[in-house]
Amino acid sequence: GNVRKGAKPDSGTLIVLVPTDTAGQVDPQPASFAVADDKGAYTIEDLAPGQYRALALRGYSIELLADISFWEQHRDQTRAIALEPSAHVQLDLALQEIKDAE
């Protein structure tokens, strides 16, 4: 996929994919990660078939990303994705400016 900040590609952005259950409830562990390259492109491979929520962000911590309440609070900033067996999906995301609570 690709990450953009406005109309421009965004490099160095963290992309996080977390699985969800059939009701859409996020399970932040295990999560899959990628970092966008200098053209904003990223790849996450070897994902199991299923439902996921995706988010591209900066200003994060691993503890924050592992907290289910973070995903509930920012659900409207995520993208839902369904992966079928042997599927290849192109998912373009917009950078979300989310900062850790201090």
The 8 nearest C-alpha neighbors of each residue, nearest first, counted from 0:
[[1, 90, 89, 91, 41, 40, 42, 2],
 [0, 2, 40, 91, 39, 41, 92, 3],
 [3, 1, 92, 39, 93, 9, 8, 91],
 [4, 2, 8, 93, 9, 7, 5, 94],
 [3, 5, 94, 7, 9, 93, 6, 8],
 [4, 6, 7, 3, 93, 8, 94, 9],
 [5, 7, 4, 3, 8, 93, 9, 2],
 [8, 6, 3, 4, 5, 9, 39, 2],
 [7, 9, 3, 39, 38, 2, 4, 10],
 [8, 10, 39, 3, 4, 2, 7, 12],
 [11, 9, 37, 39, 35, 36, 12, 38],
 [10, 12, 35, 34, 36, 13, 9, 37],
 [11, 13, 35, 34, 10, 56, 57, 55],
 [14, 12, 34, 56, 55, 33, 57, 15],
 [13, 15, 55, 33, 32, 54, 34, 12],
 [14, 16, 32, 54, 53, 31, 13, 55],
 [17, 15, 53, 31, 52, 30, 51, 32],
 [18, 16, 30, 27, 51, 52, 26, 31],
 [19, 17, 51, 26, 50, 25, 52, 16],
 [20, 18, 25, 24, 23, 51, 50, 26],
 [19, 21, 23, 22, 24, 25, 50, 18],
 [20, 22, 23, 19, 24, 50, 49, 25],
 [21, 23, 20, 24, 19, 25, 50, 18],
 [24, 22, 19, 20, 21, 25, 50, 51],
 [23, 25, 19, 20, 22, 26, 21, 71],
 [26, 24, 19, 27, 18, 23, 17, 20],
 [25, 27, 28, 18, 19, 17, 24, 67],
 [28, 26, 65, 17, 30, 29, 25, 67],
 [29, 27, 30, 26, 65, 17, 18, 31],
 [28, 30, 27, 31, 17, 26, 18, 65],
 [29, 31, 17, 28, 27, 16, 32, 15],
 [30, 32, 16, 15, 17, 29, 33, 43],
 [31, 33, 15, 14, 16, 30, 43, 13],
 [32, 34, 14, 13, 43, 41, 42, 35],
 [35, 33, 13, 12, 11, 14, 41, 36],
 [36, 34, 41, 39, 10, 40, 11, 12],
 [35, 37, 10, 39, 40, 38, 11, 34],
 [36, 38, 10, 39, 35, 11, 9, 40],
 [39, 37, 36, 40, 8, 10, 9, 35],
 [38, 40, 8, 9, 10, 35, 2, 36],
 [41, 39, 1, 35, 36, 38, 0, 2],
 [40, 42, 35, 0, 1, 34, 33, 36],
 [43, 41, 44, 0, 33, 40, 35, 34],
 [42, 44, 33, 41, 32, 45, 31, 46],
 [43, 45, 46, 42, 31, 87, 47, 33],
 [46, 44, 47, 43, 48, 85, 31, 42],
 [47, 45, 44, 48, 43, 31, 82, 49],
 [46, 48, 49, 45, 84, 82, 83, 85],
 [49, 47, 82, 83, 84, 46, 50, 81],
 [50, 48, 82, 81, 47, 51, 83, 18],
 [49, 51, 81, 19, 18, 80, 82, 20],
 [52, 50, 18, 80, 19, 17, 79, 16],
 [51, 53, 79, 78, 17, 16, 77, 80],
 [54, 52, 16, 78, 77, 15, 79, 51],
 [53, 55, 77, 15, 14, 56, 78, 16],
 [56, 54, 14, 94, 13, 95, 12, 92],
 [55, 57, 95, 94, 13, 12, 96, 54],
 [58, 56, 59, 12, 96, 13, 97, 95],
 [59, 57, 98, 97, 99, 56, 96, 60],
 [58, 60, 99, 57, 98, 63, 61, 97],
 [59, 61, 63, 62, 64, 99, 58, 65],
 [60, 62, 64, 63, 65, 59, 66, 99],
 [63, 61, 65, 60, 64, 66, 59, 99],
 [62, 64, 60, 66, 61, 65, 69, 59],
 [63, 65, 61, 66, 62, 60, 69, 27],
 [64, 66, 62, 27, 63, 61, 67, 28],
 [67, 65, 63, 68, 69, 64, 62, 27],
 [66, 68, 70, 69, 27, 65, 71, 25],
 [67, 69, 71, 70, 66, 72, 73, 63],
 [70, 68, 72, 67, 66, 71, 73, 63],
 [71, 69, 73, 67, 68, 72, 74, 25],
 [70, 72, 68, 74, 69, 73, 67, 25],
 [71, 73, 69, 70, 74, 68, 75, 67],
 [74, 72, 70, 76, 75, 71, 69, 77],
 [73, 75, 71, 77, 76, 70, 72, 78],
 [74, 76, 73, 77, 78, 72, 71, 70],
 [77, 75, 74, 73, 78, 95, 54, 53],
 [78, 76, 54, 74, 53, 75, 52, 79],
 [79, 77, 53, 52, 80, 54, 76, 75],
 [80, 78, 52, 51, 53, 77, 81, 50],
 [79, 81, 51, 50, 52, 78, 82, 53],
 [82, 80, 50, 49, 51, 83, 79, 48],
 [83, 81, 48, 49, 86, 50, 80, 84],
 [82, 84, 48, 86, 85, 81, 49, 47],
 [83, 85, 48, 86, 82, 47, 49, 87],
 [86, 84, 83, 87, 48, 82, 47, 45],
 [87, 85, 83, 84, 82, 88, 48, 81],
 [86, 88, 85, 89, 82, 83, 84, 44],
 [87, 89, 90, 86, 82, 0, 80, 81],
 [90, 88, 0, 91, 87, 1, 42, 41],
 [91, 89, 0, 88, 92, 1, 80, 53],
 [92, 90, 1, 0, 2, 89, 93, 3],
 [91, 93, 2, 1, 55, 90, 3, 94],
 [92, 94, 3, 2, 4, 95, 55, 91],
 [95, 93, 55, 4, 56, 3, 2, 96],
 [94, 96, 56, 97, 55, 93, 76, 57],
 [97, 95, 56, 57, 94, 98, 58, 55],
 [98, 96, 95, 58, 57, 56, 99, 59],
 [99, 97, 58, 59, 100, 96, 57, 101],
 [98, 100, 59, 101, 58, 97, 60, 63],
 [99, 101, 98, 63, 97, 59, 58, 60],
 [100, 99, 98, 63, 60, 59, 58, 97]]
